[in-house]
Amino acid sequence: GGQSLGLQWVTVREPEENFAEVREDGVYLLGSRADLCEVSARNLLLQRQTSLNFSAETRLSYATLQEGQDAGMTCYYDENTYLKFGVFIDSGKTYLKVQEHVDNDTWDGFAVELSDAEKEIVLKCDTKGLERTFSYRREKEAEFTLLGTLSNVYYLCDEGIRRGKRFTGAMIGVYAHGDGVRVPVQCFFIKNIE
């Protein structure tokens, strides 16, 4: 109670009431019914990308996720072009995935199945220009494990695709997709690398 988000955080549209609750151990995001590709999505908490080279990291607790829901980190331009780096519940199994969305197409880039015993994970995205490298660290591990690298995320810039007015700019942050689920996202930070 009483704590608020810092000025570095933005939402792309009017958020749902109580969509983010700031607690001592992090921010608890309320999942949206709508996915990130829909204008009605209200499940995003973003920071503007201020450098071409940076590292972003967050701790995600996903015990509350249910079938068909997902949450995690996003590299976001708008509802037409983004990628998700998060935990997905699909057919009763839990996956850590990098999922890309460009124009009207969505596909999985990388994925690894997580065990049912795990309920928390640290996600890390290292950025060098248009390259994104995704790593993760399980609860009891000290070192990060590489999930994969996307060498050219051209779609996360102004010239990414031609489709009407595109105005938000490159951003990175956290999201939750799932009606009524509240997902703890802890310790999100970005470190610019010059």
C-alpha positions as CSV (number, residue, x, y, z in Angstrom):
1,G,0.0,0.0,0.0
2,G,0.9,3.6,-0.7
3,Q,3.9,2.9,-3.0
4,S,3.8,4.0,-6.6
5,L,5.7,3.3,-9.8
6,G,8.6,5.5,-10.7
7,L,8.4,8.0,-13.6
8,Q,10.5,5.8,-15.8
9,W,7.5,3.5,-16.3
10,V,4.9,4.1,-19.0
11,T,1.8,2.3,-20.4
12,V,0.9,2.6,-24.0
13,R,-2.8,3.0,-23.3
14,E,-5.0,3.8,-20.3
15,P,-4.4,0.8,-17.9
16,E,-7.1,-1.1,-16.1
17,E,-7.8,0.0,-12.6
18,N,-5.4,-1.6,-10.1
19,F,-3.5,-3.2,-13.0
20,A,-0.2,-2.8,-11.0
21,E,0.3,-3.1,-7.3
22,V,3.6,-2.0,-5.9
23,R,4.7,-4.1,-2.9
24,E,8.0,-4.4,-1.1
25,D,9.0,-7.5,-3.0
26,G,8.1,-6.0,-6.5
27,V,5.3,-5.1,-8.8
28,Y,2.3,-7.4,-9.1
29,L,0.7,-7.1,-12.5
30,L,-2.9,-7.9,-13.2
31,G,-3.2,-10.0,-16.4
32,S,-5.3,-8.7,-19.2
33,R,-7.8,-10.7,-21.2
34,A,-6.4,-9.3,-24.4
35,D,-3.0,-10.3,-25.7
36,L,-0.3,-7.8,-26.7
37,C,-1.4,-7.9,-30.4
38,E,-4.7,-6.4,-29.5
39,V,-5.4,-2.6,-29.0
40,S,-7.4,-3.5,-25.9
41,A,-4.4,-5.1,-24.1
42,R,-3.9,-3.3,-20.8
43,N,-1.2,-5.6,-19.4
44,L,2.0,-3.7,-20.2
45,L,4.4,-1.8,-18.0
46,L,7.3,-0.4,-20.1
47,Q,10.4,1.7,-20.1
48,R,11.7,3.5,-23.1
49,Q,14.9,2.1,-24.7
50,T,17.5,4.8,-24.3
51,S,20.5,3.0,-25.7
52,L,21.3,0.6,-28.5
53,N,23.2,-1.6,-26.1
54,F,21.7,-2.6,-22.8
55,S,21.0,-5.4,-20.4
56,A,17.6,-5.9,-18.8
57,E,16.8,-8.4,-16.1
58,T,13.7,-9.3,-14.0
59,R,12.6,-12.0,-11.6
60,L,9.3,-13.6,-12.4
61,S,7.1,-15.6,-10.0
62,Y,4.6,-17.6,-12.1
63,A,2.8,-19.9,-9.6
64,T,-0.5,-18.1,-10.4
65,L,-0.4,-18.8,-14.2
66,Q,-3.0,-21.2,-15.6
67,E,-3.6,-22.9,-18.9
68,G,-3.4,-20.5,-21.8
69,Q,-1.8,-17.7,-19.8
70,D,1.7,-16.2,-20.1
71,A,3.8,-13.5,-18.4
72,G,7.3,-12.1,-18.5
73,M,9.5,-9.6,-20.3
74,T,8.7,-7.9,-23.6
75,C,10.6,-6.0,-26.2
76,Y,7.8,-3.8,-27.6
77,Y,7.3,-1.3,-30.3
78,D,3.5,-1.5,-30.7
79,E,0.7,-4.1,-31.0
80,N,2.0,-4.9,-34.5
81,T,5.6,-5.7,-33.6
82,Y,7.0,-7.1,-30.3
83,L,8.5,-10.1,-28.8
84,K,7.7,-11.9,-25.6
85,F,10.3,-13.6,-23.4
86,G,8.2,-15.3,-20.8
87,V,6.6,-18.3,-19.1
88,F,3.7,-19.9,-21.1
89,I,1.2,-22.6,-19.8
90,D,0.3,-24.7,-22.8
91,S,-1.5,-28.2,-22.7
92,G,-0.7,-28.6,-19.0
93,K,3.0,-27.9,-19.5
94,T,5.1,-24.9,-18.5
95,Y,7.5,-23.5,-21.1
96,L,9.9,-20.6,-21.1
97,K,9.7,-19.1,-24.6
98,V,10.8,-16.3,-26.9
99,Q,7.9,-15.6,-29.1
100,E,7.9,-13.0,-31.9
101,H,5.0,-11.1,-33.4
102,V,5.4,-9.2,-36.6
103,D,2.4,-7.7,-38.5
104,N,-0.2,-10.6,-38.4
105,D,2.2,-13.5,-37.7
106,T,3.3,-15.0,-34.4
107,W,5.9,-17.7,-34.0
108,D,8.1,-19.3,-31.3
109,G,11.8,-18.6,-31.6
110,F,13.2,-20.6,-28.7
111,A,11.6,-22.7,-25.9
112,V,12.5,-24.9,-23.0
113,E,10.2,-26.9,-20.8
114,L,10.2,-26.0,-17.1
115,S,9.5,-28.5,-14.3
116,D,6.4,-28.3,-12.3
117,A,8.4,-27.8,-9.1
118,E,9.8,-24.5,-10.4
119,K,7.7,-21.4,-9.7
120,E,10.2,-18.6,-10.1
121,I,12.8,-17.6,-12.7
122,V,15.1,-14.7,-13.5
123,L,15.0,-13.5,-17.1
124,K,17.8,-11.6,-18.8
125,C,17.8,-9.8,-22.2
126,D,21.1,-8.5,-23.6
127,T,20.8,-6.1,-26.5
128,K,23.4,-5.0,-29.0
129,G,21.8,-2.9,-31.8
130,L,19.2,-5.2,-33.4
131,E,20.5,-8.3,-31.7
132,R,18.8,-9.8,-28.6
133,T,20.2,-12.5,-26.5
134,F,17.9,-14.3,-24.0
135,S,19.2,-16.1,-20.9
136,Y,17.5,-17.4,-17.7
137,R,18.4,-18.5,-14.2
138,R,16.3,-21.0,-12.2
139,E,15.6,-20.4,-8.5
140,K,18.6,-22.2,-7.1
141,E,21.1,-21.6,-9.9
142,A,23.9,-19.1,-9.7
143,E,24.7,-18.8,-13.4
144,F,22.5,-17.9,-16.4
145,T,21.7,-20.4,-19.1
146,L,21.5,-19.2,-22.7
147,L,18.1,-19.8,-24.3
148,G,18.9,-18.2,-27.7
149,T,19.9,-15.2,-29.8
150,L,17.8,-13.3,-32.3
151,S,20.3,-11.6,-34.6
152,N,18.0,-9.0,-36.3
153,V,14.9,-7.8,-34.6
154,Y,14.4,-5.1,-37.3
155,Y,10.7,-4.9,-36.4
156,L,11.4,-3.1,-33.1
157,C,12.2,0.2,-34.8
158,D,10.4,3.0,-36.7
159,E,11.1,1.4,-40.0
160,G,10.2,-2.1,-38.9
161,I,7.0,-2.5,-40.9
162,R,4.8,-0.2,-43.0
163,R,1.5,0.0,-41.3
164,G,-0.3,3.3,-40.6
165,K,0.9,5.6,-37.8
166,R,3.5,4.0,-35.5
167,F,4.5,6.3,-32.7
168,T,5.6,4.5,-29.5
169,G,9.3,3.9,-30.1
170,A,11.3,0.9,-28.9
171,M,10.5,-0.1,-25.3
172,I,11.2,-2.9,-22.9
173,G,9.3,-4.0,-19.9
174,V,6.9,-6.6,-18.4
175,Y,3.5,-8.0,-19.2
176,A,0.9,-10.4,-18.0
177,H,-1.7,-12.1,-20.3
178,G,-4.5,-14.0,-18.5
179,D,-7.8,-12.8,-17.3
180,G,-7.7,-12.0,-13.6
181,V,-4.3,-13.6,-12.8
182,R,-1.9,-11.4,-10.7
183,V,1.7,-12.1,-11.5
184,P,4.6,-10.9,-9.3
185,V,7.4,-9.3,-11.3
186,Q,10.3,-8.4,-9.1
187,C,13.6,-6.5,-9.5
188,F,13.1,-5.2,-13.0
189,F,16.1,-3.1,-14.1
190,I,17.9,-1.9,-17.2
191,K,21.6,-1.2,-17.4
192,N,22.9,0.7,-20.4
193,I,26.1,-0.5,-21.8
194,E,28.2,2.1,-23.7
